[in-house]
Amino acid sequence: MSRQRESRGFTLIELLVVIAIIAVLIALLLPAVQSAREAARRAQCVNNLKQLALAGHNYHQTYNQFPSNLYLHPCYATSTYYWNNSSWIVFLLPSMEQQPLYNAINFSFMWGTYQICNWGQGLGLANMSVRQAVINSLLCPTDPSPPTDYNNSDEVWGQLAAGTSYVGNVGDNCLCCDASPPSPGVRITCGYTGYPCRSVSLGDPANPTSYPIQPSTGTGIFWRQDWGVSIPQITDGTSNTLMIGEQIQMVQLWNEWVEANASVGTTALPLNYIGPGLAIQQGIGSIVIATGQNDLGDWCHWYSFRSMHPGGANFAMCDGSVKFLKQTVNLLTYQALSTRALGEIVGSDQY
């Protein structure tokens, strides 16, 4: 009589060994998967910037300059002196296959209804649908910010607006040197941030209350009261001058793509700068670590360039190319790349 063979299962130790091996394999594969995903996101970001730069050149071909950035601070407005604060991005819409959106804009109305100082004309909801329109090519896939939020500036204060991960290059203009701004081209140390910067704060004209508006002093390509820069004015070379760079929308109030004051950044701060005692918290934005309160309203800390890409950020140059700048780039080199006509020579091996 034959004996039935007894079946044998896995022991507990054998199961634990198998589980441990699987865990090790996952741990080895996960960074590679994450790296591949980030590479794809970065490639999409590069393409977004390239398309923006191409739209800028198409605009230049028609108008012989890059678009203006029309900003009037609410406190300088009068009953007859105002406009609707359109950003340089607004004027690129027809070149971005967004002609219907551009046609929907009523340029006699501001982008929101919030009244500050002397702002009394053109307030209304006429441009609300445009203001809230999300344009996917303005969003970096690595930027964790929501595409729309209520954290916005000037006449859009507290109202829903769509944001942008890409802002124009102001240059190396001061952020917080309003009390004693330096002469154009003269470098000083900012008393607020401790970093070197130069030229009038944010490129504002010397007398912003006069009309017609006086010449602005932005050292880059786009600043908040910019009447348009042409390629012949970029004497430092289009391949060595930044046009557009990345920002993280949720860290500051100035992020709505329609508004001139919210679509530019300066190199007065290092790339990916985070101030002492501050942090970027997922789902909230910028915060003061000690109190947990948001720091969204402090432009002196955040009105600059940064990204969530590991190690640096993408920038579109004035020749239409896109380059990745490491966050370890020397600050003076970084600032030299942002100025269009100060005679600075920067080699490609410096960044």
Buried (B, 14 or more C-beta within 10 A) or exposed (E): EEEEEEEEEEEEEEEEEEEEEEEEEEEEEEEEEEEEEBEEBBEBBBEBBBBBBBBBBBBBEEEEBBBBBBBBBBEBBEEEBBBBBBBBBBBBBBBBEBEEBBEBBEEEBBBBBBBEEBBEBBBBEBBBEBBBBEBEBBBBBBBBBBBBBEBBBBBBBEBBBBBBBBBBBBBBBBBBBEEEBBEEEEEBEBEBBEBBBBBBBBBBBEEBBEEEBBEBBBBBBBBBBBBBBEBEEBEBBBBBBBBBBBBBBBBBBBBBBBBBBBBBBBBBBBBBBBBEEBBBBEEBBBBBEEEEEBBBEBBBBBBBBBBBBEEBBBBBBBBBBBBBBEBEBEBBBBBBBBBBBBEBEBEEEBB
